[in-house]
Amino acid sequence: MLSVVAARYARALVEVVTAPGSKVDPAQVLSQLRAVQALIHGSQVLQNALGSPAVAPSRKRAVMRRLLEPMGALDQVRNFVYVVIDHRRAHEFSSIVDGFEKLLDENLGFVSAEIRSAAPLTDAQRATLETQVSRLAGKKAKLKFLSDPTLIGGVVAHVGSTVYDGSVRGQLERLRTRLGAQ
């Protein structure tokens, strides 16, 4: 669940990168934010330094500047990272990036969906599901695929707050409910 603070930072960044006249590619911004997220997540020392009130914000910025330079980070990404650090929100960076992606997708007319299947799907099955989910949602779908052997067979699609359950497990549950009601 996205915190109010993370949502506020994510929304502000979406407004910056999608503003008329913005010359940055939102997908590139997301990619770079994910790289920064991985960098922070991959180092407990960096997490501790960014979260510590004993380390001056200027020192935190200097460390991040040295880490971001080789990545060729966009000015908007670098400045955003600095704002997050200056406002002592580094511990929420992952949540902010997740919120940014979600809000960006909404802003660009995409819908995110999670597809769980009993076994990994083929490329053709994935393409078919993408088409079907896009048709159902009325928007271009961005799908995340997960395997869940407990489904026995079939798929379960989570599109926003709607769940489409075509799994064997779901069918068995519905059958059990109907038989129990009689």
C-alpha angles and dihedrals in degrees: 000000000000115000120228091247094050090048091052093052092043092050092049092053092047089053091052097049097041097042116123108269094024108143097198127100108237090212090056091050090051091048092051092046089053089051091052089047091053090047092053094041091050096058123058089187091056091046090052093047094048092047097045118101087202091070112078116239089237090058091048089051091050092052092048092046090056091048095045098047097073089047091058090231116195117248090246092054094045092048092047091052088051092051091050090050094045091052092047095243099125089116088063096048095109092049091048092052091049089050091047091054093048094048092043091053090050091047092050093046100256128133121211120221135179116217118196119190134178091238134015112283127234121242090255091053091048091051091049092050091048090053093047095046091047090052093048094046096041089228137082107277127225106200131203113199124209133174118231114175091189088075088072090207141346128038141281118210122199109198109175106305093337121097122200107195115195095153127124089234090055092049091050091050091051090048091049090051092050093047092047091051094056 
